[in-house]
């Protein structure tokens, strides 16, 4: 029991030493060199999980995906042998993969070390830059939706004819030709609907296109037919 407590207490310190050794190498203080000064690698718990799964025999691609980490690219290096955890800092200093450590496109890292395996997973997170606000992005999507609604499209055989919006007088245009407008109240009332994408891409609000509540003429006709059919059934039943 006492030895287990010592191991748990020493674990975070040892892990911090390993990340420190990696970044020492990346800064050019060891045997790895670079023409430019690189920012330190950021410790990423999801990549630590991926490194642990790889030490147990899993593949890089599956390990990274199973950890819930979205990467534009990822890579790894590892070493095996008795006492790998005890000699991890030395192994990283002497045998660490300089090509990966000095890759400026890789910015996050996870390390796993046990009695026989040392695995280091490096990755570039999927984090596309968004140069517009959520409001501006929503307005742009709305603009594209309205363009698509009115654009003439070639129709395949036995299908609805192409859009009648273009070149048609306003009095004869179908209701779908009317452009939709931005309603901030509707947007703010809708809960976050972007799901997993929101965590990686943007913090923008969901965009909702709401149709008018007015019933179309075709809908009113169908409702009237159903009412007349029901009345006829009721008259037959009374007789």
Secondary structure, 3 states (H helix, E strand, C coil): CHHHHHHHHHHHHHHHHHHHHHHHHHCCCCCCCCCCCCCCCEECHHHHHHHHHHHCCCCHHHHHHHCCCCEEEEEEEEEECCCCCCCHHHHHHHHCCHHHHCCCCCCEEEEEECCCEEEEEEEEECCCCCCCCHHHHHHHHHHHHHHHHHCCCCCCCCCCCCCCCCCCCCCCCCHHHCCCCCCHHHHHHCCCCCCHHHHHCCCCCCCCCCCCCCCCHHHHHHHHHHHHHHHHHHHHHHC
